Amino acid sequence: MREKLEKIKSRYDELTSLLSDPDVISNQEKYRELSKEHSELTPVVRAFAEWLATGKNLAETRELADAADEADMRQLAKQEASDLEVKFAQQEENLKSLLIPRDPADSKDVILEIRSGTGGEEAALFAADLYRMYTRYADNRGWNVEMMDYNETGIGGFKEIVLGISGRDVYSDLKYESGVHRVQRVPATEASGRIHTSAASVVVLPEVEDVEVDVNPDDLRIDVYRAGGHGGQNVNKVETAIRITHLPTGIVVQCQDERSQFKNKQKAMKILRARLYDAKVQERDSEIAAKRKTMVRSGDRSDKIRTYNFPQNRVTDHRINFTIYDLQGVLDGRLDELVEQLRLAERGAQLETAQK
């Protein structure tokens, strides 16, 4: 580990020098690229420096304990050395965590898709609850949310809704949300007061650029049609809605939120590229998963990852067996504690794998 950290420190120093080079400063694309790498290495370099300082202090304190003539001084030095040993070990564990390769998609914006599942109208209402939960969470984080497509039901629910969410490290936080979400509650339409179980699925896809996914125009069938739902007088009179079918995979995407056919096509292509990219990642990860299992299976769409139980005021994430007794707070977008626990669980699984 020491050798690897020394190389990182050397690269960091090189980047620091390059970022003050007039030739690099004048090349904005190169400057942004190097600045990003410099920023990513900064926490590791700082943690490495603190670890080295603690190690040096520990060695000096041990020497002092061995050389002390008076018993009181010797005991005091030993106690200080013991405290430093704990600190040194903690810093070392932190360094190991920082050395875990970062998911290259973590900094990407996302396409977030919510679909109602089993449970009929109640499932559609739950999909609407999840939509509000994620938009509120995005607001709390200062992210931007863009409606890309939706299919409403008559009483305020959604059969399907697709959002574009952009901001700082969006995928890093939302990637844990992919899977089946289950709700247990008494529906407003239930006269007898029985608790129903309904479900909705969430898919979080990192948004990708054109260069990351090669889409052949000849592989696309593009249909235009009249949009339905909200949007004013124009929405149902002009064919602005877009449906794109990727013929080799059968993937179908559509967008009707904008009044402009061109803008709807742009949004639909964003969704298509994200789904094609995700399909490639799923294929790759299935091979890795056959060799090892991780605690947090963020890509497995079939897992029931979380239950929202209204009678008991609890939200339980089944992947890490973690429960919060603040259901309304979670639905109001306070997801930070859940996200942090999932991140810690994933980091622990990665460390365990790395040490094997």
N, C-alpha and C positions, 0 to 999 in steps of 0.2 A: 504494500500500500504506500509506503514511504516513497518508493521510486516513482510510482504513478503521480503522487502529489507533487514531487519535485518537477516533473515534466509539465504539469498543469501550471505551476508557478512560473516556470520558464516561459511558457506560451503567454501567460498573463502579462509578464513584463515586456515581452515582444509586442503584444497588442497595445500596451500603454504607450510604447514608443511610436508605433505606427500611427496611432490616433493623433499624434502631434505633428506628423509629417505633412507638410503643405500639399504634396502631391495626392495624399490620401484624402485630406480635407476637401480638396477641390473636386474629388470624385464622390459625389453624394451617395451613389449606390454602394460603392466599396466602403465608404465611411459608415453607412448604416449597418452593413453586414458585419464589419469588425466591431462596431459598438455593441451590437447584439451579442456577439461571442464574448466580448469583454464583460458585459453585464452578467451573462450566465456563469462566467468563471469567478466573478467577484466573491459570492458567498463561500465558495470552496477555498479560495485563497485566504480569506479572512479567518475561516475556521481552522485552516492549516496553521496559520501564524499563531493563533491562540493556543492550539494544541502543542506546538513547539515551545511556546513560552511556558506553558504549564509543565511540560516535560523537563525543561531546564530548571525551573523552580523546584520541582520535585527532587531532581538529582542533587541540587545544592542543599535542600533541606535534609535529605537522607545523610549527606556527608556531615552536616552540622550535628545531627543526632548521634552519629558514630563518634564524632570528635569531642562532644561536650563533656566537660569534667564533672559539672554539677548535675545531680540527679534531677533537679527541677527543670533545668534547661534541656536535659536529654529527653525528659517526658514531654515537655512542651513541643520540642522539635518532632518527636514521634507522632504526636497528635496532629500537628500541622501536616506532616507527611501523609498521614492516613487520610486526611481531608483532601489533600491534593491528588491522592491516588483515585479517589472517587470521582473527582472533577476530571482528571485525565481520562478515565475510562468512559465517562459520559461524552466528553469531547470526541473521543475516538469513535464511539458509536454514531455520533452525529456526522462525522466525516464519512463513515461508511455509507450512511444514508445519502449524503450529498454526492457520492461517487456512483450511485445507481444511475444508469443512463436514463435521461429524461425522455419521455414519450415525445417524439418529434411533432406529434399532432397537438400537444398540450396548448400551444400558443394560438391555435387556429380558432376561427369563429365556427359556429355550428349551424346545422339544420336540425331542428328538433321536431319530431313527429309524434303526435299523440292520437291513438285510435281507441275507440270504445270497444270492449270485448264482450264477454258473457255478462248478461244482466239486463239486456234490453235498454229501455229508456233511462233506467238508473245508472247503467254503465256510461251512457252518453253524458249524463249530468256529472258523473265522477270525472270524465275526461275534461269537462269544463272546469271543474275544481282544480285539476292538475294544471290546466292552462293558466289559471289565475295564480296558482302557487309559483310556477316558473316565471311568470312575468313580474310578480312581486319580488322574487329573489333577484331577478335581473335588475330591477330598479334599485334594490339595496346595494348591488354591486356596481352600479353605474354603467351597466351595459345597455345597448340599444336592441330593441325587439322590433322585428318587421314581420307582419302577417304575410304569408306566402300563399296559403291555400286553406280552405276550410269547407266543411260540410255540416251545417247546423241541423238540429232537430227542432221540433215545434215548441218545446218548452224550455229553451235555454241551454240545451246540451249540444255536444259535438260528436258526430260520428267519426270525424277526422279533422285534425287541424295541424298545419305545418307552419313553423316559425323559423325565421332567420334571426340568430342572436349573435351580436358582434360586440367585441370589447377586449379587455385584457385577460388572457388565459381562460377563455370561456370553456373550451373543451376540457381543460385540466380539472375544472370543478364539475361540469355536467356529465362527463363520460360515465360516471357511476350510476346514472339514472336510467340507463337502457335496461329494459326488461319489463316484466308484467307487474303492475301495481294493483293491489287488491284492496277493496273497501268493504267494511262490515258495518252496516247501519240500518236504521229503520227508514225506508224511503218515505218521502212526503206523500206519495200516492198510496201508501200502504195503510189501510184503515184498521187492520187488526193489530198493528204494532209489532209485527214480526221482523226480526233482523234478517236482512238480505245480504248476500255476498255477491259483489259485482267486481269486474276487472276492467282495466284499460292497459294498453301496451304503450311504452315509450321507447322511441329509438332516437339516439343522439349520434349524428354523423358529423365528422369534421368537414368543414367546407374546404374544397380544393380548387386550385387554379387550373386553367386549361392545360398547362404543361404537365400537370401531374396525372391527368387521365386523358388518354388519346381517344377522342370520340370522332368516328368517321361519319360525316354527314349522310353518306349513303346508307348507313345503318339505322337512320332515324325515319319514322313516319310521324309527320306533324299534322294534327287536325286542329281546326279552329271551330268554335261554337259559341253560342250566346251564353253569357254567364247568368247565374241565378243568385238570389239572395240580395244582401244590401249593396248599395252602390249608386242609387239615384236613378233617374229616368233613363239614362243612357245604357245602364248595365244590361238590360234585357233586350235592347233593340239592335245593338251592334255586336258582331262576332269578334269579341276581344279575348275570350277565354282560349287557352292553349292546352292541348294534350299531346305529349310526346311519347312515342313508343320506341324503345330501343330494341330493334328486331332480334339481334343475336341472343339477348338475355331475357327478353319479354318484359323488362322493367317498364312500367308505365308511370309517368308523372303528369301532373296537370297544375295549372295556376289560373285563377280567375279574379284575383284580388284587385289588380290594376285595371284602369279604363283603357290603357294602351296595350294593344296586341304585342307590340315590341317589348314593352316592359314585362308583360306576363311570360313571354318567351325567354327573356333573360333569367327570370326567376326560376322557371321550369328547368332550364339548362343547369342552373346552380344545383337544384335538387337532384337532377339526373347524375351529374358528375359526382356528387357526394355519395349517392347510392352505389354507383359503379366502383368508386374508390373503396367504399365499405365492403363490398362484395369481395374485392381483391384481398383486403385485410383479413376478412373472415376466413377466406380460404387458406391464407398464410398462417393465421393463428390456430386454425384447427389442427395443423400439423404440429405446431409447438405444444398445443394442449394435450396431444396424444402422448407426449413425452413427460410433461409435468403439469400439475394442477396448481392454480393460484387461488387464493382465498376469495378474491373479488373478481368474478367472471363478468366484467363489464360488457363483453360482447355477446353473451349468450341470451338471445331473445326469448328463449322458452322458460327461463327461470322466473318463478314468482319471487321477486326480490324484496318486496315490502308490503306490509299490511297496515292499513289505516283503520283502526278500530274505534268507532265513535262511542259505544257504551262504556268502554274502559279508558277513553281519552288517551289512547296510546298509539304510537307509530313504531313498528318493529321492522328493522332491516334483517332479513333472514340470513343474508350472506355472512354477517359477522355477529349475529345474535345480539343485536344492540337495540334497546328500547328507550324511547323518549315519551314521557307522560305530559305532552304538551301538543296535542293534535292540532288545535286551532293555530298555535304559533307556527307549526310546520306549514300548514295550509296557507298561512299569511306570508310565506316566503322565508321563514327563519330556518334555513337548511344548513347553516354553517356547521353546527355540531355534528350532524349526520355526515356531511362531506368530509370533515376532519377525521372522524372515526374511520371512514372508509379509506381515506388516504393513508392513515396510519396502518391499517390492516394490510393494504396493498404493499406498503413499504416493508412491513415485517415479512410478508411472504417473499418479496424480492430479495431481501437480505438473507433469508433462510436458504433460498435457491442459490444465491451467489456463493454462499459459504460451503455448499456441498461439493 
